[in-house]
């Protein structure tokens, strides 16, 4: 990896994916101008779009583009025509699952942080969620999603097998412990060890390596209780680590705490590769309307900059996003009375990256509901 020149694989995907990714590219162009880095973009097909053009949700050419890149920027995947057809043998989501497996992306990291100016958008009470700051580590390439699957020909019997090996658990648990050391030194393992053998293996593995991280408090919580505790008292959590399906469910539940799923980024990390995507889906109802919130994709781009060790650029990007949110330069999901389009929000954040307080956007005008550039 060249320390100032980076190859980025861009997979816009389905639904609103291309719209939000376009804003992330706009942001990276601004970062390039402000910090003098060079980003070389190479685009690939994935998901429903790839199926319609090639019959394959993850064409070999796309996989090669990703393997040859320093990082992968991903949009969204999924299409209603497949969701509503239970008999479809080839599905868009298969492309993303295969990509995670092929790139060895064993850890999915989802940060959840509340913004003071948006607390009123959350369905939970202000005193419950204020100050919430959680990092969720979800194992990504094993478990029930990747286990053996079977459906009887008559369609009246089916099973999915959940399997884990200790060697699949160790890397993400170490990563979660190390993150906890940098934060508030508390790690919560979410499992179902009172019922599931795989959960008991997770718990035993965590117990064994906890001795290497004596400064971190390790606690265990059954997944059903954890789902309840996230709503009752989310501030109790610092770093969470869990298996694939539990992580999928818990992180989506956590996403509503901040007020909009359109705010939440994620990173999927392996030994040699990193993929960065918003946690929201393809939201096909909003496709082409300019109403999709690009912030989750833009914050995923900040996580990509972290991964590339471009810390100053990543911090500037987060500062710019917070500036936009603080001044209510947001899409309609965050402010239904006075809102800006997907592209306008991206341009505002990009402009602040380049010009900061000297931005061409006059905040006084923004505050009274104008987007005048002066």
Secondary structure, DSSP 8 states (H G I E B T S, - for coil): --SSEEEEEEEEESTTHHHHHHHHHHHHHHHHHHH--EEEEEE---THHHHHHHS-SS-HHHHHHHHTSSEEEEEE---HHHHT-TT-SS-HHHHHHHHHHHTT--EEEEEEE--GGGGGGSSS-HHHHTT-EEEEEEE-SSGGGTS-EEE-TTSS-EEE-----HHHHHHHHHHHHHHHHHTTSEEEEEE-TTT-HHHHHHHHHHHHHGGG-TTSEEEEEEHHHHHHHHHH-GGG-SEEEE-HHHHHHHHHHHHTTTS-GGG-EEEEE-SS-EEEEESS---GGGTTTT----HHHHHHHHHHHHHTT-HHHHHHHHHHHHHHHHTT---TTT-SSS---HHHHHHHHHHHHHHGGG-SB-HHHHHTT---B-
